[in-house]
């Protein structure tokens, strides 16, 4: 368990609002699943479609909310725009990328590294291993938060 993972869990636990989760493309699909898992295990979360955010949906981000932004490259413009808005708004930001030196990783307060050495396809571009790494990191966050909150004891 990395220091960044522990810091991410502690920061989410301290959040007084909701966790806004966002991504685009395959990272967006993973972000939706992470949002569903967080919500069903006791962490208030909401999925924000990165492209829709540019057309007014960014207004869903409140002062007490925080952002979990997913982009394997860390260079997805729509996701970076949400992060920059959130920074101006004073929101905490966790980025999940496969590129620790990317724009998204460096602009975030906390970076969770989901790097993979190669995708599982002959041309090394179809998001297979990278999307699985994001999904695993999201599930790890959700289960750690669930455990700490004693969510199962409330059922």
GROMACS elastic network, one bead per residue, 0.5 to 0.9 nm:
[ bonds ]
;  ai    aj funct       b0    kb
    1     4     6  0.83445   500
    1     5     6  0.64657   500
    1     6     6  0.72103   500
    2     5     6  0.51601   500
    2     6     6  0.64727   500
    2     7     6  0.86261   500
    2   112     6  0.87685   500
    3     6     6  0.51601   500
    3     7     6  0.60804   500
    3     8     6  0.85438   500
    4     8     6  0.60087   500
    4     9     6  0.86267   500
    4   110     6  0.63304   500
    4   111     6  0.65570   500
    4   112     6  0.63385   500
    4   113     6  0.87940   500
    5     8     6  0.50107   500
    5     9     6  0.62675   500
    5    10     6  0.86339   500
    5   110     6  0.84745   500
    5   111     6  0.83594   500
    5   112     6  0.65389   500
    5   137     6  0.89337   500
    5   141     6  0.78178   500
    6     9     6  0.51949   500
    6    10     6  0.61890   500
    6    11     6  0.85380   500
    7    10     6  0.50966   500
    7    11     6  0.59854   500
    7    12     6  0.85540   500
    7   110     6  0.74472   500
    8    11     6  0.51001   500
    8    12     6  0.61437   500
    8    13     6  0.85577   500
    8    94     6  0.68565   500
    8   110     6  0.65878   500
    8   111     6  0.83361   500
    8   112     6  0.81119   500
    8   141     6  0.80826   500
    9    12     6  0.52129   500
    9    13     6  0.61529   500
    9    14     6  0.86740   500
    9   141     6  0.65321   500
    9   142     6  0.88397   500
    9   144     6  0.72859   500
    9   145     6  0.65491   500
   10    13     6  0.50715   500
   10    14     6  0.62483   500
   10    15     6  0.87673   500
   10   145     6  0.87207   500
   11    14     6  0.51014   500
   11    15     6  0.63012   500
   11    66     6  0.88594   500
   11    92     6  0.81095   500
   11    94     6  0.89869   500
   12    15     6  0.50943   500
   12    16     6  0.86749   500
   12    18     6  0.88168   500
   12    19     6  0.73559   500
   12    43     6  0.84273   500
   12    66     6  0.76884   500
   12   145     6  0.81729   500
   13    16     6  0.82460   500
   13    43     6  0.84259   500
   13   145     6  0.72407   500
   13   148     6  0.87927   500
   13   149     6  0.83965   500
   15    18     6  0.70113   500
   15    19     6  0.77118   500
   15    64     6  0.67951   500
   15    65     6  0.66269   500
   15    66     6  0.68537   500
   15    92     6  0.87062   500
   16    64     6  0.54811   500
   16    65     6  0.68124   500
   16    66     6  0.88412   500
   17    44     6  0.77038   500
   17    45     6  0.89531   500
   17    62     6  0.74618   500
   17    63     6  0.78141   500
   17    66     6  0.72315   500
   18    43     6  0.77068   500
   18    44     6  0.50304   500
   18    45     6  0.52629   500
   18    46     6  0.70595   500
   18    61     6  0.86582   500
   18    62     6  0.83837   500
   18    64     6  0.73328   500
   18    66     6  0.65529   500
   18    67     6  0.86225   500
   19    35     6  0.84132   500
   19    38     6  0.89205   500
   19    43     6  0.76354   500
   19    44     6  0.62223   500
   19    46     6  0.63220   500
   19    47     6  0.85433   500
   19    65     6  0.58453   500
   19    66     6  0.50841   500
   19    67     6  0.57592   500
   19    68     6  0.68421   500
   20    35     6  0.81572   500
   20    44     6  0.87869   500
   20    45     6  0.57395   500
   20    47     6  0.58488   500
   20    48     6  0.64281   500
   20    60     6  0.87152   500
   20    61     6  0.72612   500
   20    65     6  0.69254   500
   20    66     6  0.60349   500
   20    68     6  0.60950   500
   20    69     6  0.82059   500
   21    28     6  0.88193   500
   21    31     6  0.59767   500
   21    32     6  0.75050   500
   21    34     6  0.78517   500
   21    35     6  0.63346   500
   21    45     6  0.70118   500
   21    46     6  0.60992   500
   21    48     6  0.60265   500
   21    49     6  0.85002   500
   21    66     6  0.86151   500
   21    67     6  0.59092   500
   21    69     6  0.59049   500
   21    70     6  0.77426   500
   22    27     6  0.81592   500
   22    28     6  0.62951   500
   22    31     6  0.58011   500
   22    32     6  0.77529   500
   22    35     6  0.89103   500
   22    46     6  0.86326   500
   22    47     6  0.58505   500
   22    48     6  0.50797   500
   22    49     6  0.59108   500
   22    50     6  0.59753   500
   22    67     6  0.76197   500
   22    68     6  0.63961   500
   22    69     6  0.50013   500
   22    70     6  0.61158   500
   22    71     6  0.87776   500
   22    79     6  0.70013   500
   22    82     6  0.84505   500
   23    26     6  0.79237   500
   23    27     6  0.50530   500
   23    29     6  0.75533   500
   23    30     6  0.78418   500
   23    31     6  0.58724   500
   23    32     6  0.83561   500
   23    47     6  0.86646   500
   23    48     6  0.77989   500
   23    49     6  0.66462   500
   23    50     6  0.58393   500
   23    51     6  0.89483   500
   23    68     6  0.87348   500
   23    69     6  0.59803   500
   23    71     6  0.60673   500
   23    76     6  0.84999   500
   23    78     6  0.83112   500
   23    79     6  0.61797   500
   24    27     6  0.53550   500
   24    29     6  0.74054   500
   24    31     6  0.83742   500
   24    49     6  0.69758   500
   24    50     6  0.59245   500
   24    51     6  0.74620   500
   24    70     6  0.77667   500
   24    71     6  0.72298   500
   24    76     6  0.76996   500
   24    78     6  0.76866   500
   24    79     6  0.72704   500
   25    28     6  0.50558   500
   25    29     6  0.66046   500
   25    30     6  0.88593   500
   25    71     6  0.88229   500
   26    29     6  0.50631   500
   26    30     6  0.63310   500
   26    31     6  0.85272   500
   26    71     6  0.87817   500
   26   127     6  0.70576   500
   26   131     6  0.68485   500
   27    30     6  0.50120   500
   27    31     6  0.59681   500
   27    32     6  0.86379   500
   27    70     6  0.58041   500
   27    71     6  0.57898   500
   27    72     6  0.70613   500
   27   127     6  0.88164   500
   27   130     6  0.89794   500
   27   131     6  0.65987   500
   27   134     6  0.77183   500
   28    32     6  0.62287   500
   28    33     6  0.87130   500
   28    47     6  0.87971   500
   28    48     6  0.89463   500
   28    49     6  0.71930   500
   28    50     6  0.79494   500
   28    70     6  0.72935   500
   28    71     6  0.82279   500
   29    32     6  0.52123   500
   29    33     6  0.65195   500
   29    34     6  0.87903   500
   29   131     6  0.89988   500
   30    33     6  0.51162   500
   30    34     6  0.61624   500
   30    35     6  0.85524   500
   30    70     6  0.83292   500
   30   131     6  0.68337   500
   30   132     6  0.84835   500
   30   134     6  0.70136   500
   30   135     6  0.59927   500
   30   138     6  0.84611   500
   31    34     6  0.50264   500
   31    35     6  0.60535   500
   31    36     6  0.86178   500
   31    47     6  0.70005   500
   31    48     6  0.88764   500
   31    68     6  0.85501   500
   31    69     6  0.81088   500
   31    70     6  0.67830   500
   31   134     6  0.84856   500
   31   135     6  0.80733   500
   31   138     6  0.81849   500
   32    35     6  0.50621   500
   32    36     6  0.62847   500
   32    37     6  0.87312   500
   32    46     6  0.84601   500
   32    47     6  0.58475   500
   32    48     6  0.85615   500
   32    49     6  0.88950   500
   33    36     6  0.50796   500
   33    37     6  0.62238   500
   33    38     6  0.86151   500
   33   135     6  0.78553   500
   33   138     6  0.85644   500
   34    37     6  0.50868   500
   34    38     6  0.60781   500
   34    39     6  0.85140   500
   34    45     6  0.89698   500
   34    47     6  0.88192   500
   34   134     6  0.89821   500
   34   135     6  0.69329   500
   34   138     6  0.54323   500
   34   139     6  0.67564   500
   34   141     6  0.89962   500
   34   142     6  0.78134   500
   35    38     6  0.51812   500
   35    39     6  0.60864   500
   35    40     6  0.85792   500
   35    43     6  0.88783   500
   35    44     6  0.86572   500
   35    45     6  0.56556   500
   35    46     6  0.60801   500
   35    47     6  0.59805   500
   35   138     6  0.86000   500
   36    39     6  0.51876   500
   36    40     6  0.61411   500
   36    41     6  0.86272   500
   36    45     6  0.77410   500
   36    46     6  0.82475   500
   36    47     6  0.84721   500
   37    40     6  0.52365   500
   37    41     6  0.62059   500
   37    42     6  0.88592   500
   37    43     6  0.86492   500
   37   138     6  0.82996   500
   37   139     6  0.72334   500
   37   142     6  0.65980   500
   37   143     6  0.88878   500
   38    41     6  0.52308   500
   38    42     6  0.63810   500
   38    43     6  0.50626   500
   38    44     6  0.69514   500
   38    45     6  0.63234   500
   38   138     6  0.83660   500
   38   139     6  0.81817   500
   38   141     6  0.82210   500
   38   142     6  0.52499   500
   38   143     6  0.83760   500
   38   145     6  0.84034   500
   38   146     6  0.83167   500
   39    42     6  0.55839   500
   39    43     6  0.51493   500
   39    44     6  0.53583   500
   39    45     6  0.55125   500
   39    46     6  0.79597   500
   39   142     6  0.88049   500
   40    43     6  0.74615   500
   40    44     6  0.86519   500
   41    44     6  0.88185   500
   41   142     6  0.68404   500
   41   143     6  0.76711   500
   41   145     6  0.80619   500
   41   146     6  0.56713   500
   41   151     6  0.66425   500
   41   152     6  0.83647   500
   42    45     6  0.89596   500
   42   142     6  0.85798   500
   42   145     6  0.79635   500
   42   146     6  0.63771   500
   42   149     6  0.77340   500
   42   151     6  0.62968   500
   43   142     6  0.77163   500
   43   145     6  0.74060   500
   43   146     6  0.77030   500
   43   149     6  0.89834   500
   48    51     6  0.87161   500
   48    52     6  0.75695   500
   48    53     6  0.68306   500
   48    57     6  0.74451   500
   48    58     6  0.77144   500
   48    60     6  0.82539   500
   49    52     6  0.53235   500
   49    53     6  0.62013   500
   49    57     6  0.81187   500
   49    79     6  0.89559   500
   50    53     6  0.51808   500
   50    54     6  0.70817   500
   50    57     6  0.87694   500
   50    58     6  0.85406   500
   50    77     6  0.89926   500
   50    78     6  0.53645   500
   50    79     6  0.55876   500
   50    80     6  0.89997   500
   50    81     6  0.84210   500
   50    82     6  0.71388   500
   51    54     6  0.56058   500
   51    55     6  0.72964   500
   51    57     6  0.89129   500
   51    78     6  0.58659   500
   51    79     6  0.80957   500
   52    55     6  0.51969   500
   52    56     6  0.68284   500
   52    57     6  0.57480   500
   52    58     6  0.77539   500
   52    78     6  0.89834   500
   53    56     6  0.55097   500
   53    59     6  0.77729   500
   53    60     6  0.87305   500
   53    78     6  0.79478   500
   53    79     6  0.89299   500
   53    81     6  0.86712   500
   53    82     6  0.70882   500
   54    57     6  0.68564   500
   54    58     6  0.66973   500
   54    78     6  0.72769   500
   54    81     6  0.78340   500
   54    82     6  0.79833   500
   55    58     6  0.76753   500
   56    59     6  0.60927   500
   56    60     6  0.86024   500
   57    60     6  0.59109   500
   57    61     6  0.84081   500
   58    61     6  0.59569   500
   58    82     6  0.70391   500
   58    85     6  0.80785   500
   58    86     6  0.88744   500
   59    62     6  0.74998   500
   61    64     6  0.83165   500
   61    65     6  0.62624   500
   61    66     6  0.79318   500
   61    67     6  0.85378   500
   61    86     6  0.75898   500
   61    89     6  0.86023   500
   61    91     6  0.85411   500
   62    65     6  0.53323   500
   62    66     6  0.83516   500
   62    89     6  0.82428   500
   62    91     6  0.82329   500
   63    66     6  0.82794   500
   63    86     6  0.88698   500
   63    89     6  0.66256   500
   63    90     6  0.68856   500
   63    91     6  0.64453   500
   64    90     6  0.86986   500
   64    91     6  0.70186   500
   64    92     6  0.89728   500
   65    91     6  0.62486   500
   65    92     6  0.76540   500
   66    86     6  0.79954   500
   66    91     6  0.52209   500
   66    93     6  0.59109   500
   66    94     6  0.79623   500
   67    82     6  0.86460   500
   67    83     6  0.75073   500
   67    86     6  0.75182   500
   67    91     6  0.70929   500
   67    92     6  0.63320   500
   67    94     6  0.60261   500
   67    95     6  0.80270   500
   68    92     6  0.88297   500
   68    93     6  0.60842   500
   68    95     6  0.57619   500
   68    96     6  0.72989   500
   69    79     6  0.66639   500
   69    80     6  0.83671   500
   69    82     6  0.83938   500
   69    83     6  0.74897   500
   69    93     6  0.74157   500
   69    94     6  0.62697   500
   69    96     6  0.61130   500
   69    97     6  0.84092   500
   69   104     6  0.81165   500
   69   108     6  0.87610   500
   70    74     6  0.76566   500
   70    79     6  0.75698   500
   70    94     6  0.87259   500
   70    95     6  0.60128   500
   70    97     6  0.61548   500
   70   104     6  0.87462   500
   70   134     6  0.78402   500
   71    75     6  0.71036   500
   71    76     6  0.63594   500
   71    79     6  0.73744   500
   71    95     6  0.78789   500
   71    96     6  0.65003   500
   71    97     6  0.52693   500
   71    98     6  0.76358   500
   71    99     6  0.89689   500
   71   104     6  0.78505   500
   72    75     6  0.81075   500
   72    76     6  0.85241   500
   72    96     6  0.73280   500
   72    99     6  0.68150   500
   72   114     6  0.75515   500
   72   115     6  0.78540   500
   72   127     6  0.88014   500
   72   130     6  0.69014   500
   72   131     6  0.79600   500
   72   134     6  0.82207   500
   73    76     6  0.69372   500
   73    97     6  0.62967   500
   73    98     6  0.60886   500
   73    99     6  0.58504   500
   73   102     6  0.70200   500
   73   104     6  0.85481   500
   74    77     6  0.87936   500
   74    79     6  0.84182   500
   74    80     6  0.79840   500
   74    95     6  0.82548   500
   74    96     6  0.80387   500
   74    97     6  0.54875   500
   74    98     6  0.71650   500
   74    99     6  0.61704   500
   74   100     6  0.80733   500
   74   101     6  0.83311   500
   74   102     6  0.50320   500
   74   103     6  0.59237   500
   74   105     6  0.63426   500
   75    78     6  0.88473   500
   75    79     6  0.79791   500
   75    80     6  0.70258   500
   75   102     6  0.63605   500
   75   103     6  0.59107   500
   75   104     6  0.63149   500
   76    79     6  0.55015   500
   76    80     6  0.61957   500
   76    81     6  0.87043   500
   76   103     6  0.89265   500
   76   104     6  0.81070   500
   77    80     6  0.50619   500
   77    81     6  0.60941   500
   77    82     6  0.88046   500
   78    81     6  0.51635   500
   78    82     6  0.66237   500
   78    83     6  0.89330   500
   79    82     6  0.52312   500
   79    83     6  0.64242   500
   79    84     6  0.87742   500
   79   104     6  0.79354   500
   80    84     6  0.61466   500
   80    85     6  0.85907   500
   80   103     6  0.75472   500
   80   104     6  0.59544   500
   80   107     6  0.84095   500
   81    84     6  0.51218   500
   81    85     6  0.61896   500
   81    86     6  0.85578   500
   82    85     6  0.51069   500
   82    86     6  0.60835   500
   82    87     6  0.85961   500
   83    87     6  0.60926   500
   83    88     6  0.86853   500
   83    91     6  0.87939   500
   83    93     6  0.70108   500
   83    95     6  0.89252   500
   83   104     6  0.76615   500
   83   107     6  0.75564   500
   83   108     6  0.74238   500
   84    87     6  0.50714   500
   84    88     6  0.63743   500
   84    89     6  0.86026   500
   84   107     6  0.78921   500
   85    88     6  0.52447   500
   85    89     6  0.62317   500
   85    90     6  0.87968   500
   85    91     6  0.88244   500
   86    90     6  0.61634   500
   86    91     6  0.51529   500
   86    92     6  0.75210   500
   86    93     6  0.75567   500
   87    90     6  0.50876   500
   87    91     6  0.56929   500
   87    92     6  0.72618   500
   87    93     6  0.76651   500
   87   107     6  0.85412   500
   87   108     6  0.84978   500
   88    91     6  0.77375   500
   92   108     6  0.78006   500
   92   109     6  0.63881   500
   92   110     6  0.84851   500
   93   107     6  0.83232   500
   93   108     6  0.50871   500
   93   109     6  0.52794   500
   93   110     6  0.65311   500
   93   111     6  0.86298   500
   94   105     6  0.83678   500
   94   108     6  0.56678   500
   94   109     6  0.59965   500
   94   111     6  0.57963   500
   94   112     6  0.72971   500
   95   104     6  0.64434   500
   95   105     6  0.57255   500
   95   106     6  0.87338   500
   95   107     6  0.84352   500
   95   108     6  0.57468   500
   95   109     6  0.78455   500
   95   110     6  0.62774   500
   95   112     6  0.60753   500
   95   113     6  0.84157   500
   96    99     6  0.88923   500
   96   104     6  0.84156   500
   96   105     6  0.73591   500
   96   110     6  0.86513   500
   96   111     6  0.59332   500
   96   113     6  0.60452   500
   96   114     6  0.65069   500
   96   134     6  0.71495   500
   96   137     6  0.83980   500
   97   100     6  0.67174   500
   97   102     6  0.80050   500
   97   104     6  0.76337   500
   97   105     6  0.66457   500
   97   111     6  0.73982   500
   97   112     6  0.65721   500
   97   113     6  0.55715   500
   97   114     6  0.55241   500
   97   115     6  0.69546   500
   97   134     6  0.79482   500
   98   102     6  0.85920   500
   98   105     6  0.89514   500
   98   112     6  0.84323   500
   98   113     6  0.56152   500
   98   116     6  0.68026   500
   98   130     6  0.73692   500
   98   133     6  0.88924   500
   98   134     6  0.87129   500
   99   102     6  0.53970   500
   99   103     6  0.89197   500
   99   104     6  0.87884   500
   99   105     6  0.72251   500
   99   113     6  0.71551   500
   99   114     6  0.78501   500
   99   115     6  0.64365   500
  100   103     6  0.87032   500
  100   104     6  0.85509   500
  100   105     6  0.55722   500
  100   106     6  0.74221   500
  100   111     6  0.73106   500
  100   112     6  0.82586   500
  100   113     6  0.63632   500
  100   114     6  0.88118   500
  100   115     6  0.81708   500
  101   104     6  0.82837   500
  101   105     6  0.62075   500
  101   106     6  0.63385   500
  102   105     6  0.52195   500
  102   106     6  0.62046   500
  102   107     6  0.85609   500
  103   106     6  0.53251   500
  103   107     6  0.60487   500
  103   108     6  0.86219   500
  104   107     6  0.52329   500
  104   108     6  0.61846   500
  104   111     6  0.85402   500
  105   108     6  0.54920   500
  105   109     6  0.83274   500
  105   110     6  0.76472   500
  105   111     6  0.54715   500
  105   112     6  0.81381   500
  105   113     6  0.86325   500
  106   109     6  0.78774   500
  106   110     6  0.85599   500
  106   111     6  0.77054   500
  107   110     6  0.87544   500
  108   111     6  0.63968   500
  112   137     6  0.80609   500
  113   134     6  0.88551   500
  113   137     6  0.88647   500
  114   130     6  0.69300   500
  114   131     6  0.87720   500
  114   133     6  0.55511   500
  114   134     6  0.59422   500
  114   137     6  0.74056   500
  115   118     6  0.89403   500
  115   130     6  0.68911   500
  115   133     6  0.75318   500
  115   134     6  0.89361   500
  116   119     6  0.72493   500
  116   129     6  0.66316   500
  116   130     6  0.59401   500
  116   133     6  0.75120   500
  117   129     6  0.87279   500
  117   130     6  0.89645   500
  118   121     6  0.83652   500
  118   124     6  0.61492   500
  118   125     6  0.84608   500
  118   129     6  0.71672   500
  118   130     6  0.81410   500
  119   122     6  0.82484   500
  119   123     6  0.82396   500
  119   125     6  0.62834   500
  119   126     6  0.64595   500
  119   127     6  0.62688   500
  119   128     6  0.56438   500
  119   129     6  0.51228   500
  119   130     6  0.66694   500
  120   123     6  0.85836   500
  120   124     6  0.65650   500
  120   125     6  0.84210   500
  120   126     6  0.74455   500
  120   127     6  0.79590   500
  120   128     6  0.58318   500
  120   129     6  0.61440   500
  121   124     6  0.51947   500
  121   125     6  0.70650   500
  121   126     6  0.64115   500
  121   127     6  0.86911   500
  121   128     6  0.77850   500
  122   125     6  0.82985   500
  122   126     6  0.89672   500
  123   126     6  0.75892   500
  124   127     6  0.82541   500
  125   128     6  0.84664   500
  126   129     6  0.86454   500
  126   130     6  0.88691   500
  127   130     6  0.55025   500
  127   131     6  0.56271   500
  127   132     6  0.82917   500
  128   131     6  0.54718   500
  128   132     6  0.62493   500
  128   133     6  0.86992   500
  129   132     6  0.50415   500
  129   133     6  0.61133   500
  129   134     6  0.87258   500
  130   133     6  0.50463   500
  130   134     6  0.63431   500
  130   135     6  0.86408   500
  131   134     6  0.50790   500
  131   135     6  0.61281   500
  131   136     6  0.85754   500
  132   136     6  0.60617   500
  132   137     6  0.85721   500
  133   136     6  0.51112   500
  133   137     6  0.62007   500
  133   138     6  0.86275   500
  134   137     6  0.51493   500
  134   138     6  0.61783   500
  134   139     6  0.86249   500
  135   138     6  0.50883   500
  135   139     6  0.61502   500
  135   140     6  0.85443   500
  136   139     6  0.50833   500
  136   140     6  0.60815   500
  136   141     6  0.86470   500
  137   141     6  0.62483   500
  137   142     6  0.86689   500
  138   141     6  0.51354   500
  138   142     6  0.62311   500
  138   143     6  0.86754   500
  139   142     6  0.50256   500
  139   143     6  0.60712   500
  139   144     6  0.84540   500
  140   143     6  0.52744   500
  140   144     6  0.60413   500
  140   145     6  0.84970   500
  141   144     6  0.52475   500
  141   145     6  0.61058   500
  141   146     6  0.84828   500
  142   145     6  0.51990   500
  142   146     6  0.59875   500
  142   147     6  0.85576   500
  143   147     6  0.60390   500
  143   148     6  0.85656   500
  144   147     6  0.51926   500
  144   148     6  0.62063   500
  144   149     6  0.85561   500
  145   148     6  0.52010   500
  145   149     6  0.59980   500
  145   150     6  0.84495   500
  145   151     6  0.85028   500
  146   149     6  0.52497   500
  146   150     6  0.61099   500
  146   151     6  0.52260   500
  146   152     6  0.73742   500
  147   150     6  0.51570   500
  147   151     6  0.64335   500
  147   152     6  0.74914   500
  148   151     6  0.77938   500
  149   152     6  0.84910   500
  149   153     6  0.89318   500
  150   153     6  0.54113   500
  150   154     6  0.69985   500
  151   154     6  0.54129   500
  151   155     6  0.70637   500
  152   155     6  0.54243   500
